[in-house]
Amino acid sequence: MSYKLLNIYKPLGWTPLQVIQKLKSYTPKLSNVSMTYLGRLDPMAEGVLLILAGVHTSTDRERYLGLDKAYEAEILLGFSSDTYDTLGLAKKDALVRIDAEDVNCVLNNFRGRVVLPLPIFSSVPYKSTPLFVSARAGNLKVGDAPVREMSFIKVRLLGLKKTKADTLLKAIIKGIKKVEGDFRQDQIIKQWKKILSNDTKSYQLLKLQIHCSSGTYIRSVASELGKALGSGGLLFRLKRVKVGRFKIEKSKKII
């Protein structure tokens, strides 16, 4: 084996490429080492990110790319966005009060193999172009998103809670401000302020444990789950806790 496999804790706000850049910057002995990440993790997500450092073959890379993944996800009900998470242009949907029985009933739709729409703001190639490129150019709308079959091994409700609008707004803005690069942050924050400022209502957050196959977008789960509940939904927080046998407890933090 001529490469080293690194289990890195990706912090909120960074892209996987930024993790590699900062890892090289902070670790002089790795500055000239070839690196590639294994399985993308969105800027608004944190947790386990596997990185191959050194000389490797495409077979080595494919071996790790295909590993199952486990997540803890918080989904905000009553809203939707064009990215399916908080780093998107949001709008209010129906304010429907949901209980655990409602959620567990709908979760039956997310077991085994399920076909779900992909987030249009993602790096998935579509007609030779990454989806986000077409979306930014205005050539692809949410309703026209291509679909993908995703496989779910385990999906379990961990809890439901209510959170006030002002608390949500503070958390959303804090998270977005951690994101580096051009992700329409100013426009998105302005939209969230328009929606939630002076709002005195409370909104529901549901927490899920998800064990799924490689290639699954938890943002898609959040959006479709919200639709099935009749309330709308988007991904509020996401932590990847395991990739194959690689656990978050063993992840190395670089900041």
Summary of the structure (lengths in Angstrom):
residues: 255
radius of gyration: 18.3
end to end distance: 28.2
largest distance: 58.1
contacts: 820
relative contact order: 0.25
helix: 32%
strand: 36%
